[in-house]
Amino acid sequence: MFRGSFEHTLDGKGRLSIPVKFREVLLRKSDERIVITNFIVDGMKCLDIYPVDEWSRLEEEIRKKPKFDRKMLMFQNYYLGGASECIVDKQGRILIPPFLRKYAELKRDVVLVSALEKFRVWDLDAWKKIFSDAEEKLMQDPDFLGDLGL
């Protein structure tokens, strides 16, 4: 499992250094391959990054779903259609493809945030808004966490 969040910077070529703690999880779960795809949370764009083994598990689950379900087709077009397999280089960096950097509006400063079996990459300003909105919701609704049933 991925845990925590880490602020990093993209270099001029669009490479991102993966934090050591995340790299350790990647090496335990998979080889040097990852899959990056587009994602949206509360109208804010980010990237989901999976170890290739976890991505393969997701694909297996998708195969079990109705092939002609309209929602499933939309999901496949969006989530699978945006996916790109990448390699973690010897320095622990990934090259985020230009179309995905543009999609997520990644500038120089980014945040890598755990999401259990995967992690997300956010532009720092977008992450600050997402985090702030979640914090505000929790402060306004103290029962919110209890309602999750965790």
C-alpha positions as CSV (number, residue, x, y, z in Angstrom):
1,M,0.0,0.0,0.0
2,F,1.1,3.5,-0.7
3,R,1.0,5.9,2.3
4,G,1.4,9.6,2.7
5,S,1.9,12.5,0.4
6,F,5.1,14.1,-1.0
7,E,5.8,17.4,-2.7
8,H,8.1,17.2,-5.7
9,T,9.0,19.1,-8.8
10,L,8.8,18.1,-12.5
11,D,12.0,18.8,-14.4
12,G,12.0,20.6,-17.7
13,K,11.6,17.3,-19.6
14,G,8.5,16.3,-17.6
15,R,10.3,13.7,-15.4
16,L,9.1,13.2,-11.9
17,S,11.2,11.6,-9.1
18,I,9.2,8.9,-7.3
19,P,9.6,9.2,-3.5
20,V,11.7,6.4,-2.0
21,K,8.8,5.1,0.1
22,F,6.6,4.8,-3.1
23,R,9.5,3.2,-5.0
24,E,9.8,0.6,-2.4
25,V,6.1,-0.3,-2.8
26,L,6.5,-0.3,-6.6
27,L,9.4,-2.7,-6.5
28,R,7.6,-5.1,-4.1
29,K,4.4,-5.1,-6.1
30,S,5.7,-5.1,-9.7
31,D,8.7,-4.5,-11.9
32,E,9.8,-1.1,-13.1
33,R,6.7,-0.6,-15.2
34,I,3.8,1.6,-14.1
35,V,0.6,2.7,-15.8
36,I,-0.5,6.4,-15.7
37,T,-3.9,7.6,-16.6
38,N,-6.2,10.6,-16.2
39,F,-8.6,11.0,-13.3
40,I,-11.0,13.6,-11.9
41,V,-11.9,14.3,-8.2
42,D,-14.6,16.9,-7.5
43,G,-14.0,18.5,-10.9
44,M,-10.2,18.7,-10.4
45,K,-7.9,16.8,-12.8
46,C,-5.1,14.6,-11.6
47,L,-3.3,11.5,-12.7
48,D,-3.6,8.0,-11.3
49,I,-0.5,5.9,-11.2
50,Y,-0.6,2.1,-10.8
51,P,2.1,-0.6,-10.5
52,V,1.6,-2.7,-13.6
53,D,0.4,-5.7,-11.5
54,E,-2.4,-3.6,-9.9
55,W,-3.3,-2.2,-13.3
56,S,-3.6,-5.8,-14.7
57,R,-6.0,-6.6,-11.8
58,L,-8.1,-3.7,-12.7
59,E,-8.2,-4.8,-16.3
60,E,-9.4,-8.3,-15.1
61,E,-12.2,-6.7,-13.1
62,I,-13.2,-4.6,-16.2
63,R,-13.3,-7.8,-18.3
64,K,-16.0,-9.2,-16.0
65,K,-18.3,-6.2,-16.5
66,P,-21.0,-6.0,-19.2
67,K,-19.2,-5.1,-22.5
68,F,-21.9,-2.9,-23.9
69,D,-23.0,-1.1,-20.7
70,R,-23.0,2.6,-21.6
71,K,-21.4,3.7,-18.3
72,M,-18.7,1.0,-18.7
73,L,-18.0,2.2,-22.3
74,M,-17.7,5.7,-21.1
75,F,-15.3,4.6,-18.3
76,Q,-13.2,2.6,-20.7
77,N,-13.0,5.5,-23.2
78,Y,-11.9,7.9,-20.4
79,Y,-9.8,5.8,-18.0
80,L,-8.3,3.1,-20.3
81,G,-8.1,5.4,-23.3
82,G,-5.9,7.8,-21.3
83,A,-3.6,5.1,-20.0
84,S,0.1,5.1,-20.8
85,E,2.7,2.5,-19.6
86,C,5.9,4.0,-18.4
87,I,9.2,2.8,-17.0
88,V,10.8,3.9,-13.7
89,D,14.4,4.7,-14.6
90,K,17.5,3.8,-12.6
91,Q,17.3,7.2,-10.8
92,G,13.7,6.5,-9.7
93,R,12.1,8.9,-12.1
94,I,9.2,8.6,-14.5
95,L,8.6,10.6,-17.7
96,I,5.0,11.7,-17.6
97,P,3.8,11.8,-21.2
98,P,3.1,15.4,-22.5
99,F,-0.6,14.7,-23.1
100,L,-1.1,13.6,-19.5
101,R,0.9,16.5,-18.1
102,K,-1.3,18.8,-20.1
103,Y,-4.5,17.0,-19.1
104,A,-3.7,17.3,-15.4
105,E,-2.4,20.8,-15.8
106,L,0.8,19.9,-14.1
107,K,3.2,22.8,-13.7
108,R,6.5,22.5,-11.9
109,D,5.3,21.8,-8.4
110,V,3.3,18.6,-7.8
111,V,2.2,16.4,-5.0
112,L,2.2,12.6,-5.0
113,V,-0.7,11.3,-2.8
114,S,-1.4,7.8,-1.7
115,A,-4.6,6.1,-2.8
116,L,-4.1,2.6,-1.4
117,E,-3.0,0.3,-4.3
118,K,-2.1,3.3,-6.5
119,F,-1.1,6.9,-6.0
120,R,-2.2,10.2,-7.6
121,V,-0.2,13.1,-9.0
122,W,-1.7,16.6,-8.5
123,D,-0.6,20.0,-9.5
124,L,0.3,21.6,-6.1
125,D,-2.3,24.3,-6.4
126,A,-5.1,21.8,-7.3
127,W,-4.1,19.6,-4.4
128,K,-4.3,22.5,-2.0
129,K,-7.8,23.1,-3.1
130,I,-8.9,19.5,-2.9
131,F,-7.3,19.0,0.5
132,S,-8.8,22.3,1.8
133,D,-12.3,21.4,0.5
134,A,-12.1,17.9,2.2
135,E,-10.9,19.5,5.5
136,E,-13.7,22.0,5.4
137,K,-16.3,19.3,4.8
138,L,-14.9,17.4,7.8
139,M,-15.1,20.4,10.0
140,Q,-18.7,21.2,8.9
141,D,-19.9,17.6,9.3
142,P,-18.2,15.9,12.3
143,D,-20.2,12.7,11.6
144,F,-18.8,12.4,8.0
145,L,-16.0,10.0,9.0
146,G,-18.4,7.9,11.1
147,D,-20.8,7.7,8.2
148,L,-18.2,6.0,6.1
149,G,-18.5,2.8,8.2
150,L,-14.8,2.3,8.6
